């Protein structure tokens, strides 16, 4: 059920970050971090919940990055938007999207998203928001993995927080590119993890935490440490869909080669927060 792992928690203090037996690098940051090294594997999967009243499930047929638009073919249309004359099952339809959503959207990809008409724009163009990866062939597997996480969280009672040396629970998240991130992400790597949310506007909180993670990443690059990676998990999954996280990463100038931002349905995030403290 669990992967072998180590978890070391650092709280708002000067700490020594263990990289190898022969080398220790000091960092001084006021940031709560988790340090993970784990073993295990999961197949790459994707997820979807049932389509909401104002949502569609569709497959991308073409993209236009310059115009921030995609053409997609709806497969499922929510009850509330069935009345949109522009929507039709099996018909190619043009949609407006945010630039960050192109991290996931490409021809052949299936997604779930909220649909709305945009006032003052071309009436033939509908707008998509809250875009989630949605490959039905992976849905059962995704739900099963996070169902194990739910059961594990409940089994730990009123104090489910994991301590140093305990195994990681099974879980599945989406990163800023819409790729699945499971516990195999930690295989053979040392991972620095924190929790943020993109709408946080208090300079001393999430913005400061992300800047510190970026500076820490620069030190990792400067010291040529290829086995160190970074993970920020959102606390606001209802807003922080993969495309929003992609835009956030770009805005902070994050080098994404070893830095993932992750999200999932709120119930999954709640369980992870409870277990990681």
DRENDO-1510 file (C-alpha; in Angstrom, 1 decimal, always signed):
<recs>
REC; n; res; u; v; w
REC; 1; UNK; +0.0; +0.0; +0.0 .
REC; 2; UNK; +2.7; +2.5; +0.8 .
REC; 3; UNK; +6.1; +3.4; -0.7 .
REC; 4; UNK; +9.2; +3.4; +1.3 .
REC; 5; UNK; +10.1; +6.9; +2.2 .
REC; 6; UNK; +11.7; +9.4; +4.5 .
REC; 7; UNK; +10.0; +12.6; +5.6 .
REC; 8; UNK; +11.9; +15.4; +7.3 .
REC; 9; UNK; +9.9; +18.5; +8.3 .
REC; 10; UNK; +11.6; +21.9; +8.7 .
REC; 11; UNK; +9.7; +24.7; +10.4 .
REC; 12; UNK; +10.7; +28.4; +10.1 .
REC; 13; UNK; +14.3; +27.9; +11.1 .
REC; 14; UNK; +17.8; +27.8; +9.8 .
REC; 15; UNK; +18.4; +24.3; +8.6 .
REC; 16; UNK; +21.0; +22.1; +6.9 .
REC; 17; UNK; +19.6; +20.5; +3.7 .
REC; 18; UNK; +21.1; +17.0; +3.3 .
REC; 19; UNK; +22.1; +16.4; -0.3 .
REC; 20; UNK; +24.7; +13.7; -0.2 .
REC; 21; UNK; +26.9; +12.0; +2.4 .
REC; 22; UNK; +29.9; +14.0; +1.4 .
REC; 23; UNK; +28.2; +17.4; +1.0 .
REC; 24; UNK; +25.9; +19.6; +3.0 .
REC; 25; UNK; +24.6; +22.9; +1.9 .
REC; 26; UNK; +23.2; +25.4; +4.4 .
REC; 27; UNK; +20.1; +27.4; +3.6 .
REC; 28; UNK; +18.4; +30.0; +5.8 .
REC; 29; UNK; +14.7; +30.4; +4.9 .
REC; 30; UNK; +11.6; +31.2; +6.8 .
REC; 31; UNK; +9.6; +28.6; +5.0 .
REC; 32; UNK; +7.9; +25.4; +6.1 .
REC; 33; UNK; +9.2; +22.6; +3.8 .
REC; 34; UNK; +8.9; +18.9; +3.5 .
REC; 35; UNK; +11.8; +16.8; +2.3 .
REC; 36; UNK; +10.9; +13.5; +0.7 .
REC; 37; UNK; +12.8; +10.6; -0.8 .
REC; 38; UNK; +10.6; +7.8; -1.9 .
REC; 39; UNK; +10.5; +4.5; -3.9 .
REC; 40; UNK; +7.6; +3.0; -5.8 .
REC; 41; UNK; +5.8; +3.3; -9.1 .
REC; 42; UNK; +2.3; +4.1; -10.5 .
REC; 43; UNK; +1.1; +4.0; -14.1 .
REC; 44; UNK; +0.5; +7.4; -15.7 .
REC; 45; UNK; -3.2; +8.1; -15.4 .
REC; 46; UNK; -5.7; +11.0; -15.7 .
REC; 47; UNK; -8.9; +11.9; -14.0 .
REC; 48; UNK; -12.4; +13.4; -14.3 .
REC; 49; UNK; -15.5; +13.8; -12.1 .
REC; 50; UNK; -19.0; +13.7; -13.7 .
REC; 51; UNK; -19.7; +16.7; -15.8 .
REC; 52; UNK; -21.4; +19.5; -14.0 .
REC; 53; UNK; -24.5; +21.4; -15.1 .
REC; 54; UNK; -22.4; +24.2; -16.7 .
REC; 55; UNK; -19.6; +21.9; -18.0 .
REC; 56; UNK; -18.6; +20.0; -21.1 .
REC; 57; UNK; -16.4; +17.1; -21.8 .
REC; 58; UNK; -14.6; +17.5; -25.2 .
REC; 59; UNK; -11.7; +16.4; -27.3 .
REC; 60; UNK; -9.3; +18.9; -28.7 .
REC; 61; UNK; -9.0; +18.9; -32.5 .
REC; 62; UNK; -6.8; +21.9; -33.1 .
REC; 63; UNK; -5.2; +24.8; -31.2 .
REC; 64; UNK; -4.3; +28.4; -32.0 .
REC; 65; UNK; -1.9; +29.7; -29.4 .
REC; 66; UNK; -1.6; +33.2; -31.0 .
REC; 67; UNK; -5.4; +33.7; -30.6 .
REC; 68; UNK; -5.7; +31.7; -27.3 .
REC; 69; UNK; -8.3; +29.5; -28.9 .
REC; 70; UNK; -8.9; +25.9; -29.5 .
REC; 71; UNK; -11.3; +23.8; -31.6 .
REC; 72; UNK; -12.8; +20.9; -29.8 .
REC; 73; UNK; -15.6; +18.3; -30.3 .
REC; 74; UNK; -18.0; +18.0; -27.3 .
REC; 75; UNK; -18.7; +14.5; -26.1 .
REC; 76; UNK; -20.8; +15.3; -23.1 .
REC; 77; UNK; -22.7; +18.6; -22.5 .
REC; 78; UNK; -24.0; +19.7; -19.1 .
REC; 79; UNK; -27.7; +20.3; -18.6 .
REC; 80; UNK; -27.4; +24.0; -17.9 .
REC; 81; UNK; -25.5; +24.7; -21.2 .
REC; 82; UNK; -27.4; +22.3; -23.4 .
REC; 83; UNK; -29.4; +25.3; -24.5 .
REC; 84; UNK; -26.4; +27.0; -26.0 .
REC; 85; UNK; -27.0; +27.0; -29.8 .
REC; 86; UNK; -23.3; +27.0; -30.4 .
REC; 87; UNK; -22.9; +23.6; -28.6 .
REC; 88; UNK; -23.6; +20.4; -30.4 .
REC; 89; UNK; -22.4; +16.8; -29.8 .
REC; 90; UNK; -19.8; +15.7; -32.3 .
REC; 91; UNK; -19.5; +19.1; -33.9 .
REC; 92; UNK; -16.2; +21.1; -34.0 .
REC; 93; UNK; -16.6; +24.2; -32.0 .
REC; 94; UNK; -14.2; +27.1; -31.3 .
REC; 95; UNK; -13.5; +28.1; -27.7 .
REC; 96; UNK; -11.5; +30.8; -26.0 .
REC; 97; UNK; -9.0; +29.7; -23.4 .
REC; 98; UNK; -6.3; +31.2; -21.1 .
REC; 99; UNK; -2.7; +30.9; -22.3 .
REC; 100; UNK; -1.7; +28.7; -19.4 .
REC; 101; UNK; -4.2; +26.0; -20.5 .
REC; 102; UNK; -2.0; +25.2; -23.5 .
REC; 103; UNK; +0.3; +23.4; -21.1 .
REC; 104; UNK; -2.2; +20.5; -21.3 .
REC; 105; UNK; -4.4; +21.2; -24.3 .
REC; 106; UNK; -3.2; +19.7; -27.5 .
REC; 107; UNK; -4.9; +17.8; -30.4 .
REC; 108; UNK; -6.3; +14.5; -29.1 .
REC; 109; UNK; -6.5; +15.5; -25.5 .
REC; 110; UNK; -9.8; +15.1; -23.7 .
REC; 111; UNK; -10.8; +17.7; -21.1 .
REC; 112; UNK; -13.6; +18.9; -18.8 .
REC; 113; UNK; -14.4; +22.6; -18.4 .
REC; 114; UNK; -16.9; +25.2; -17.5 .
REC; 115; UNK; -18.5; +26.9; -20.5 .
REC; 116; UNK; -19.9; +30.5; -20.7 .
REC; 117; UNK; -20.6; +33.1; -23.2 .
REC; 118; UNK; -18.3; +36.2; -23.2 .
REC; 119; UNK; -20.1; +39.5; -23.3 .
REC; 120; UNK; -18.8; +41.9; -26.0 .
REC; 121; UNK; -16.8; +39.2; -27.9 .
REC; 122; UNK; -17.6; +37.2; -31.0 .
REC; 123; UNK; -21.0; +35.6; -30.1 .
REC; 124; UNK; -19.9; +32.5; -31.9 .
REC; 125; UNK; -17.0; +32.0; -29.5 .
REC; 126; UNK; -17.6; +30.4; -26.1 .
REC; 127; UNK; -15.1; +30.7; -23.2 .
REC; 128; UNK; -13.7; +27.8; -21.2 .
REC; 129; UNK; -12.6; +28.0; -17.6 .
REC; 130; UNK; -11.7; +25.5; -14.9 .
REC; 131; UNK; -10.2; +23.2; -17.4 .
REC; 132; UNK; -9.2; +19.7; -16.1 .
REC; 133; UNK; -7.6; +16.8; -17.9 .
REC; 134; UNK; -10.3; +14.2; -18.5 .
REC; 135; UNK; -9.4; +10.9; -20.0 .
REC; 136; UNK; -12.2; +8.4; -19.2 .
REC; 137; UNK; -10.0; +5.4; -19.7 .
REC; 138; UNK; -8.0; +6.4; -16.6 .
REC; 139; UNK; -10.9; +7.6; -14.4 .
REC; 140; UNK; -11.5; +4.4; -12.4 .
REC; 141; UNK; -7.8; +4.0; -11.7 .
REC; 142; UNK; -7.5; +7.6; -10.5 .
REC; 143; UNK; -10.5; +7.3; -8.3 .
REC; 144; UNK; -9.3; +4.0; -6.8 .
REC; 145; UNK; -5.9; +5.5; -5.9 .
REC; 146; UNK; -7.4; +8.5; -4.1 .
REC; 147; UNK; -10.0; +6.3; -2.5 .
REC; 148; UNK; -7.1; +4.4; -0.8 .
REC; 149; UNK; -5.9; +7.8; +0.3 .
REC; 150; UNK; -9.3; +8.6; +1.8 .
REC; 151; UNK; -9.5; +5.3; +3.6 .
REC; 152; UNK; -6.0; +5.7; +4.9 .
REC; 153; UNK; -6.7; +9.2; +6.2 .
REC; 154; UNK; -9.8; +8.1; +8.0 .
REC; 155; UNK; -8.0; +5.1; +9.5 .
REC; 156; UNK; -5.5; +7.4; +11.2 .
REC; 157; UNK; -8.2; +8.9; +13.3 .
REC; 158; UNK; -8.2; +12.4; +14.8 .
REC; 159; UNK; -4.5; +12.9; +14.3 .
REC; 160; UNK; -3.5; +11.6; +10.9 .
REC; 161; UNK; -0.3; +13.7; +10.5 .
REC; 162; UNK; +2.6; +11.6; +9.4 .
REC; 163; UNK; +5.9; +11.8; +11.2 .
REC; 164; UNK; +9.5; +11.4; +10.0 .
REC; 165; UNK; +10.2; +7.9; +8.7 .
REC; 166; UNK; +6.6; +7.0; +7.8 .
REC; 167; UNK; +5.6; +5.8; +4.4 .
REC; 168; UNK; +3.9; +8.0; +1.9 .
REC; 169; UNK; +0.2; +7.3; +1.3 .
REC; 170; UNK; -1.0; +6.6; -2.3 .
REC; 171; UNK; -2.3; +9.7; -4.1 .
REC; 172; UNK; -2.8; +11.2; -7.5 .
REC; 173; UNK; -2.5; +14.9; -8.5 .
REC; 174; UNK; -2.2; +16.9; -11.7 .
REC; 175; UNK; +0.7; +19.2; -12.4 .
REC; 176; UNK; +0.8; +22.5; -14.3 .
REC; 177; UNK; +1.0; +20.7; -17.6 .
REC; 178; UNK; -2.0; +18.5; -16.9 .
REC; 179; UNK; +0.2; +15.4; -16.4 .
REC; 180; UNK; -0.5; +13.0; -13.7 .
REC; 181; UNK; +1.7; +13.1; -10.6 .
REC; 182; UNK; +1.6; +10.1; -8.2 .
REC; 183; UNK; +4.0; +8.8; -5.7 .
REC; 184; UNK; +6.4; +7.6; -8.4 .
REC; 185; UNK; +7.3; +11.3; -8.7 .
REC; 186; UNK; +9.5; +10.8; -5.6 .
REC; 187; UNK; +11.4; +7.8; -7.0 .
REC; 188; UNK; +15.1; +8.3; -6.6 .
REC; 189; UNK; +14.8; +12.0; -5.9 .
REC; 190; UNK; +15.0; +14.3; -3.0 .
REC; 191; UNK; +11.9; +16.5; -3.1 .
REC; 192; UNK; +11.2; +19.8; -1.4 .
REC; 193; UNK; +7.5; +20.3; -1.0 .
REC; 194; UNK; +5.3; +23.2; +0.2 .
REC; 195; UNK; +1.6; +24.3; +0.1 .
REC; 196; UNK; +0.5; +27.5; -1.6 .
REC; 197; UNK; -2.4; +29.0; -3.5 .
REC; 198; UNK; -2.1; +31.4; -6.4 .
REC; 199; UNK; -4.8; +33.9; -5.3 .
REC; 200; UNK; -2.8; +34.6; -2.1 .
REC; 201; UNK; -2.0; +38.3; -2.2 .
REC; 202; UNK; -0.3; +38.7; +1.2 .
REC; 203; UNK; +3.4; +39.4; +0.2 .
REC; 204; UNK; +4.7; +37.7; +3.3 .
REC; 205; UNK; +2.9; +34.4; +2.6 .
REC; 206; UNK; +2.6; +32.5; -0.7 .
REC; 207; UNK; +4.5; +35.0; -2.9 .
REC; 208; UNK; +7.3; +35.0; -0.4 .
REC; 209; UNK; +7.2; +31.2; -0.2 .
REC; 210; UNK; +7.4; +30.8; -4.0 .
REC; 211; UNK; +10.2; +33.3; -4.2 .
REC; 212; UNK; +12.2; +31.4; -1.6 .
REC; 213; UNK; +11.6; +28.1; -3.4 .
REC; 214; UNK; +12.9; +29.7; -6.6 .
REC; 215; UNK; +16.0; +30.9; -4.8 .
REC; 216; UNK; +16.5; +27.5; -3.3 .
REC; 217; UNK; +16.1; +26.0; -6.8 .
REC; 218; UNK; +18.8; +28.4; -8.1 .
REC; 219; UNK; +21.2; +27.1; -5.4 .
REC; 220; UNK; +20.4; +23.6; -6.4 .
REC; 221; UNK; +21.3; +24.4; -10.0 .
REC; 222; UNK; +24.5; +26.3; -8.9 .
REC; 223; UNK; +25.7; +23.3; -7.0 .
REC; 224; UNK; +24.8; +20.8; -9.8 .
REC; 225; UNK; +22.4; +18.7; -7.8 .
REC; 226; UNK; +20.3; +16.9; -10.5 .
REC; 227; UNK; +18.5; +14.6; -8.0 .
REC; 228; UNK; +16.8; +17.5; -6.1 .
REC; 229; UNK; +13.3; +18.5; -7.3 .
REC; 230; UNK; +10.5; +20.8; -6.1 .
REC; 231; UNK; +6.8; +20.4; -5.6 .
REC; 232; UNK; +4.2; +23.1; -4.6 .
REC; 233; UNK; +0.6; +21.8; -3.9 .
REC; 234; UNK; -2.3; +24.2; -4.0 .
REC; 235; UNK; -4.6; +24.8; -1.1 .
REC; 236; UNK; -7.2; +26.3; -3.4 .
REC; 237; UNK; -8.0; +23.5; -6.0 .
REC; 238; UNK; -11.3; +24.9; -7.0 .
REC; 239; UNK; -9.5; +27.8; -8.6 .
REC; 240; UNK; -6.0; +26.5; -9.1 .
REC; 241; UNK; -6.6; +24.2; -12.1 .
REC; 242; UNK; -3.5; +23.1; -14.1 .
REC; 243; UNK; -3.7; +26.1; -16.5 .
REC; 244; UNK; -3.8; +28.6; -13.6 .
REC; 245; UNK; -0.8; +26.9; -12.0 .
REC; 246; UNK; +1.0; +27.1; -15.4 .
REC; 247; UNK; +0.4; +30.8; -15.6 .
REC; 248; UNK; +1.6; +31.2; -12.0 .
REC; 249; UNK; +4.8; +29.3; -12.7 .
REC; 250; UNK; +5.5; +31.5; -15.8 .
REC; 251; UNK; +4.8; +34.7; -13.9 .
REC; 252; UNK; +7.4; +33.8; -11.2 .
REC; 253; UNK; +10.0; +32.8; -13.8 .
REC; 254; UNK; +10.2; +29.3; -12.5 .
REC; 255; UNK; +12.4; +26.8; -14.3 .
REC; 256; UNK; +10.0; +24.0; -14.7 .
REC; 257; UNK; +12.5; +21.3; -15.5 .
REC; 258; UNK; +12.6; +20.2; -11.8 .
REC; 259; UNK; +9.7; +22.1; -10.3 .
REC; 260; UNK; +6.1; +20.9; -10.4 .
REC; 261; UNK; +2.9; +22.7; -9.2 .
REC; 262; UNK; +0.1; +20.3; -8.4 .
REC; 263; UNK; -3.6; +20.3; -7.9 .
REC; 264; UNK; -6.5; +17.8; -7.5 .
REC; 265; UNK; -10.2; +17.7; -6.4 .
REC; 266; UNK; -10.7; +19.4; -3.0 .
REC; 267; UNK; -11.2; +16.1; -1.1 .
REC; 268; UNK; -7.8; +14.8; -2.2 .
REC; 269; UNK; -6.1; +18.1; -1.2 .
REC; 270; UNK; -7.8; +18.0; +2.1 .
REC; 271; UNK; -6.6; +14.5; +2.8 .
REC; 272; UNK; -3.0; +15.4; +1.9 .
REC; 273; UNK; -3.1; +18.5; +4.1 .
REC; 274; UNK; -4.3; +16.4; +7.0 .
REC; 275; UNK; -1.6; +13.8; +6.5 .
REC; 276; UNK; +1.3; +16.2; +5.8 .
REC; 277; UNK; +0.2; +18.6; +8.5 .
</recs>
